[in-house]
């Protein structure tokens, strides 16, 4: 996935970016079916979005092709 995204990033017009984004672990029904009560250690989608959206909005063409991960504390 990272290699394909890096190739795509090279073909994009100026001002656009393609970023292979790993969202990290999110507490979903599927995770709960696998981990049971241990899934509670991970954020639910609404909590994740509150952390991730400001991080995602900071992405720009300088991030083009970089593999990034959204974790509990967004990195700059």
N, C-alpha and C positions, 0 to 999 in steps of 0.2 A: 504494500500500500504506500509506504514512504517513497519508494523508488518511482512508482507511477505518478505520485503527486509532485515529486521534484521535476519529473519530465514535463508534466503539465505546466508547472510554474514557469518553466523556461519559455513556453509558448504563449503565455498570456500577454495582453497588451499592457502598456504602462499604467500603473495605478490599481491593477488587480492583483490579487494574491490567492494562492492555493496552499492550504495548510493541512497536513494530516494531523488531526486532533484526537488525542486519546482523552476521553472524558474522565477517566479514572473509574472507581467503583461507585455505583449508585444503588441505593436500596430500592429495588423493584420487586414485584411479585416473583419474577424468575429467580432473583438472588435469594429471596426468602425461601423459595422451594428448595434451593441448594444448600443454604447455610442455616436455615431455621432462625432461631432467635439471635444468632450471631450477626445477621444482616443489619440489626439495629445499630451496629457500630459505624455504619456508613450513612451518608446523608441521603434523604429522600430527594426526589427530583426538584421540588420547590426550593429546598435548602441549597442544593447544588447550583441551581440557576441564579440565586442571589449572589453567589461567589463567582460564578463563571461568566455571567453576562458582562460585568464591568471589564473582566479580563479579555473577553472576546472583542469587545468594542475598542480595545486598545490595539488590536492586531492591525497591521498595515502591510504595504508591499515590502517593508524591510524584513518581515517574517516569511516572505515567499519561499515555499519549499521546506521550511524548518519543521521538523516533527516536534509538536508541543503536547504537553499534558496539563490538563486542568486538575489540580489537586485541591486539598482542603484549604490551602492558602495559595492563591494565584501568584505566579512568578512574573516578574517584569523582564 
